Amino acid sequence: MFGRETRMLLKPCLEGDATKSALARQLGVSRDTIHRWIRDGDVDRNVDTLRYGPRPPVTTKLAACTAIIEMRLAAYPALSAVRLLDEIRAAGYTGGYSQLTALARRLRPFPAAAPVVWFETPAGHHAHVDVAQVRCPWGVWHALLVVLGYSRVLWCRFYRRQDMATLYDGLEDAFRFFGGVPQELLFDQMNTVITRDLRLEGGGLIRNVEFLRFANHWGFTPRACRPYRAQTKGKVERPVQYLRGIFVYGRSFLHDADLDGQRRQWLDRVANVRRHATTGERPRDRFEREERFLLQPRGPRPYTSLVLDRSTTASVSESRR
């Protein structure tokens, strides 16, 4: 179909001396087309009155079943297109599957995801604990992280193993770093702390008895993050990403001593003095002003285990140079 612009060009050309054949060649149409335009009055028609309106809706085989699909998806938003196809075929639908999937995508209601709320706790109340694996050119290290829930002051240290002796050594070093002990420590599902978690089955936590003795010695209560609810431990989940992205990624370490030295400098000069996105303050400032004096005092001596040989614990600073 030729546009109205072509027909608009024809009218002034007809007023000249050009033949119909020459006009057909000039406009790129046939002579029969020009004769038809002249015969039908298209040349003299007011082009301003020509408007293209929306196409009339096309009735599809699926139209009669739209109400059924809307009703079923409103009641069961996750109902699959295969199930819908079976049901509307029982109602007389004879069309294809692709039409149905396109319509189901438009009609399917997706409830907005519930916002994740990171709970806040009083100063000195608790800290979050986790482990991140870090690969170095000469081996794999396990970074134990502890972050105070109120001030967000972060402590971390690298160990060769991820076991009970490592956890004891790391927590005692974290308590020295903080200058005190929080009332609660929140852990992920660590076997060294929680042997079984039956809360999803209506039961409770089965804690490691040896770790309970360690917790009693230092005066804190161990708690566990619920399975599949990592947001309840969000204050340490983010520092794990922060450690990997800001400290480890793109950084070179010559040996164990260099790794430990850079760790210390990073904690003092970067991690604990940058402005925290949530609190709007530097963790060290918030800690010194409001949290340090609310921590429980440290015990006079380290914990002595009756079942563990802690002399084999190897951290970066204690490993062979």
Residue pairs with C-beta under 8 A, 6 or more apart in sequence:
2 29
2 33
4 47
4 50
6 27
6 28
6 29
7 37
7 42
7 43
7 45
7 47
8 47
9 27
10 23
10 27
10 34
10 37
10 43
11 43
11 44
13 23
13 26
13 27
14 23
14 38
14 43
18 26
20 31
20 34
20 35
21 31
23 34
24 30
24 31
24 33
24 34
27 34
36 42
37 43
60 95
60 99
61 93
61 94
61 95
61 99
62 88
62 93
62 95
62 99
62 100
62 103
64 92
64 93
65 88
65 91
65 92
65 93
66 103
66 107
68 87
68 88
68 91
69 84
69 88
69 100
69 103
69 104
69 107
70 107
72 79
72 84
72 87
73 79
73 84
73 104
73 107
73 108
73 109
74 109
77 108
77 109
77 110
77 111
81 97
81 100
81 101
81 104
84 100
84 104
85 93
85 97
85 100
88 100
116 231
116 234
117 231
118 231
118 234
118 235
118 278
119 232
120 149
120 150
121 149
121 150
122 150
122 294
123 150
123 151
123 290
123 291
123 294
124 150
124 180
124 182
124 183
124 291
124 293
124 294
124 295
124 296
125 149
125 150
125 182
125 183
125 184
126 149
126 182
126 183
126 184
126 185
126 186
126 223
127 146
127 147
127 148
127 149
127 174
127 178
127 182
127 184
127 185
127 186
128 146
128 147
128 149
128 185
128 186
128 233
128 235
128 236
129 144
129 145
129 146
129 171
129 185
129 186
129 187
129 188
129 190
129 236
130 144
130 145
130 187
130 188
130 233
130 236
130 237
130 239
130 240
131 142
131 143
131 144
131 145
131 162
131 188
131 190
132 142
132 143
132 145
132 240
132 243
132 244
133 140
133 141
133 142
133 143
134 140
134 141
134 142
134 143
134 158
134 243
134 244
134 248
135 141
136 253
136 259
137 253
138 255
139 160
141 158
141 159
141 160
141 259
141 316
142 158
142 159
142 160
142 161
142 162
142 166
143 156
143 157
143 158
143 159
143 243
144 156
144 157
144 158
144 159
144 166
144 167
144 170
145 154
145 155
145 156
145 236
145 239
145 240
145 243
146 154
146 155
146 156
146 170
146 171
146 174
146 185
146 236
147 153
147 154
147 155
147 235
147 236
147 239
148 178
148 182
148 283
148 287
148 291
149 182
149 186
149 235
150 286
150 290
150 291
151 279
151 283
151 284
151 286
151 287
151 290
151 291
152 235
152 239
152 276
152 278
152 279
152 283
152 286
153 178
153 272
153 283
153 284
153 286
153 287
153 291
154 239
154 242
154 267
154 271
154 272
154 283
155 173
155 174
155 177
155 178
155 267
156 239
156 243
156 263
156 267
157 170
157 173
157 174
157 260
157 263
157 315
157 316
157 317
158 259
158 260
158 263
158 315
158 316
159 166
159 169
159 170
159 313
159 314
159 315
159 316
160 314
160 315
160 319
161 313
161 314
163 192
164 192
164 208
164 210
164 211
164 308
165 305
165 308
165 309
165 310
165 312
165 313
166 313
166 315
167 190
167 192
167 193
167 211
168 214
168 303
168 305
168 308
168 310
168 313
169 310
169 313
169 315
170 315
171 185
171 214
171 218
172 218
172 302
172 303
173 315
175 181
175 218
175 298
176 298
178 287
178 292
178 295
179 292
179 295
179 298
180 292
180 295
180 296
180 297
180 298
181 218
181 219
181 220
181 295
181 296
181 297
181 298
182 220
182 295
182 296
183 220
183 221
183 296
184 220
184 221
184 222
184 223
185 215
185 220
185 221
185 222
185 223
186 223
186 224
186 225
186 232
186 233
186 236
187 193
187 194
187 222
187 223
187 224
187 225
188 224
188 225
188 230
188 233
189 197
189 224
189 225
189 227
191 208
192 208
192 211
193 207
193 208
193 211
193 222
193 224
194 205
194 206
194 207
194 208
194 224
195 206
195 207
195 208
196 205
196 206
197 205
197 206
197 224
197 226
197 227
198 204
198 205
198 206
199 205
199 226
199 227
200 227
205 224
207 222
210 305
210 306
210 307
210 308
211 222
212 222
213 303
213 305
213 306
214 303
214 305
215 221
215 222
217 299
217 303
218 298
218 299
218 303
219 296
219 299
220 296
225 232
225 233
226 232
230 237
231 237
239 271
242 271
246 266
246 270
246 271
247 262
247 263
247 266
247 270
247 271
251 262
253 259
253 262
255 321
256 316
256 317
256 319
256 320
256 321
257 316
257 317
257 321
259 316
260 315
260 316
260 317
263 316
271 283
272 282
272 283
272 284
272 287
273 282
273 283
273 284
274 282
274 283
275 281
275 282
276 282
276 283
276 286
279 286
